Amino acid sequence: MNKLLSFTTCGLLTMASFTNTCSNRIQVAEISAFVSTPDMALWVSAITGKLWLALAQQTVCTTLQILNEEEVLYNTSLDSRQTTISQAFDLSDFGDGTYHVAISIGSQLISKELIITPLSTTRTIQLI
Protein backbone atom coordinates (compact mmCIF):
# COMPACT_ATOMS: atom_id res chain seq x y z
CA MET A 1 0.00 0.00 0.00
CA ASN A 2 1.28 3.47 -0.83
CA LYS A 3 1.83 5.80 2.09
CA LEU A 4 2.01 9.53 2.61
CA LEU A 5 4.94 10.65 4.74
CA SER A 6 5.35 14.04 6.37
CA PHE A 7 7.43 15.74 9.05
CA THR A 8 6.42 18.21 11.71
CA THR A 9 9.38 20.24 12.84
CA CYS A 10 10.43 23.52 14.38
CA GLY A 11 14.01 23.16 13.13
CA LEU A 12 15.99 24.94 10.48
CA LEU A 13 14.88 24.21 6.93
CA THR A 14 17.29 24.88 4.12
CA MET A 15 17.93 23.37 0.73
CA ALA A 16 21.43 24.86 0.57
CA SER A 17 22.59 22.49 3.30
CA PHE A 18 21.36 19.55 1.25
CA THR A 19 23.59 20.52 -1.65
CA ASN A 20 26.60 20.94 0.62
CA THR A 21 26.05 17.87 2.79
CA CYS A 22 24.67 15.16 0.54
CA SER A 23 25.51 13.40 -2.68
CA ASN A 24 24.25 14.83 -5.96
CA ARG A 25 22.77 11.44 -6.84
CA ILE A 26 19.42 12.56 -5.41
CA GLN A 27 17.81 15.50 -7.17
CA VAL A 28 16.13 18.21 -5.08
CA ALA A 29 12.86 17.64 -7.01
CA GLU A 30 12.70 14.13 -5.52
CA ILE A 31 12.63 15.45 -1.94
CA SER A 32 9.24 15.86 -0.31
CA ALA A 33 10.23 16.77 3.26
CA PHE A 34 13.60 18.05 4.44
CA VAL A 35 15.30 18.98 7.73
CA SER A 36 18.96 19.87 8.19
CA THR A 37 21.54 20.96 10.71
CA PRO A 38 25.26 21.53 10.13
CA ASP A 39 25.87 17.86 11.09
CA MET A 40 23.09 16.04 9.27
CA ALA A 41 20.25 16.13 6.76
CA LEU A 42 17.04 14.13 7.13
CA TRP A 43 14.50 13.85 4.32
CA VAL A 44 11.75 11.76 2.78
CA SER A 45 12.04 10.79 -0.88
CA ALA A 46 8.84 11.55 -2.78
CA ILE A 47 9.69 8.80 -5.27
CA THR A 48 10.59 5.92 -2.93
CA GLY A 49 8.84 7.00 0.28
CA LYS A 50 12.01 6.13 2.20
CA LEU A 51 13.46 8.13 5.07
CA TRP A 52 17.02 9.24 4.31
CA LEU A 53 19.71 10.34 6.76
CA ALA A 54 22.97 11.91 5.63
CA LEU A 55 25.71 12.59 8.16
CA ALA A 56 28.78 14.74 7.88
CA GLN A 57 31.95 13.15 9.20
CA GLN A 58 31.71 13.12 13.02
CA THR A 59 33.99 12.47 15.96
CA VAL A 60 31.25 10.42 17.65
CA CYS A 61 28.82 7.70 16.62
CA THR A 62 25.24 8.57 15.69
CA THR A 63 22.11 6.72 16.81
CA LEU A 64 18.78 6.80 14.98
CA GLN A 65 15.59 5.58 16.65
CA ILE A 66 12.02 5.46 15.39
CA LEU A 67 9.47 5.31 18.19
CA ASN A 68 5.72 5.21 18.56
CA GLU A 69 3.98 6.33 21.75
CA GLU A 70 4.81 3.08 23.55
CA GLU A 71 8.12 1.67 22.35
CA VAL A 72 11.23 1.87 20.21
CA LEU A 73 10.38 0.26 16.87
CA TYR A 74 13.73 0.73 15.15
CA ASN A 75 17.19 1.43 16.57
CA THR A 76 20.51 1.63 14.75
CA SER A 77 23.97 3.06 15.31
CA LEU A 78 25.85 4.68 12.44
CA ASP A 79 29.59 5.26 12.46
CA SER A 80 30.52 8.36 10.48
CA ARG A 81 33.90 8.82 12.16
CA GLN A 82 35.76 7.72 9.02
CA THR A 83 33.60 9.19 6.27
CA THR A 84 30.26 10.81 5.52
CA ILE A 85 27.22 8.54 5.43
CA SER A 86 23.99 8.59 3.43
CA GLN A 87 21.55 5.82 4.34
CA ALA A 88 17.91 5.05 3.48
CA PHE A 89 15.42 3.54 5.92
CA ASP A 90 12.46 1.61 4.52
CA LEU A 91 9.22 2.57 6.25
CA SER A 92 6.93 0.29 4.21
CA ASP A 93 6.39 -2.06 7.18
CA PHE A 94 5.29 0.80 9.43
CA GLY A 95 1.53 1.20 9.76
CA ASP A 96 -0.34 4.46 9.44
CA GLY A 97 0.23 6.73 12.42
CA THR A 98 2.49 9.21 14.12
CA TYR A 99 6.05 8.27 14.95
CA HIS A 100 9.01 10.10 16.44
CA VAL A 101 12.44 10.04 14.83
CA ALA A 102 15.23 10.64 17.37
CA ILE A 103 18.77 11.21 16.16
CA SER A 104 21.58 11.38 18.70
CA ILE A 105 24.92 12.80 17.53
CA GLY A 106 27.13 12.77 20.62
CA SER A 107 25.27 14.95 23.15
CA GLN A 108 23.11 16.60 20.45
CA LEU A 109 19.55 15.23 20.22
CA ILE A 110 17.35 15.95 17.20
CA SER A 111 13.73 14.85 17.45
CA LYS A 112 11.19 15.03 14.62
CA GLU A 113 7.63 13.87 14.22
CA LEU A 114 6.96 11.54 11.29
CA ILE A 115 3.37 11.04 10.10
CA ILE A 116 2.43 8.15 7.82
CA THR A 117 -1.05 8.20 6.26
CA PRO A 118 -2.64 6.30 3.38
CA LEU A 119 -2.01 7.81 -0.02
CA SER A 120 -5.09 9.51 -1.46
CA THR A 121 -5.76 10.16 -5.13
CA THR A 122 -3.83 13.43 -4.80
CA ARG A 123 -0.38 12.88 -3.34
CA THR A 124 0.85 15.54 -0.93
CA ILE A 125 3.85 15.26 1.35
CA GLN A 126 4.22 18.15 3.77
CA LEU A 127 6.89 19.54 5.99
CA ILE A 128 5.20 21.67 8.63
QUIQUI-V179977 format. One line per field, one symbol per residue. psi: psi as a letter, one per 20 degrees, with the letter a starting at -180 (. if undefined). Layout:
psi=???
This chain:
psi=pqqppqqpqjappphhhghhhrqjhpqhhiphpppqrhirpprpphghjqpqppprprirqqppqpqahhrphppqppokhhrqqoqqppjhiprqaprpppponcippppqppppqqpahopppqo.
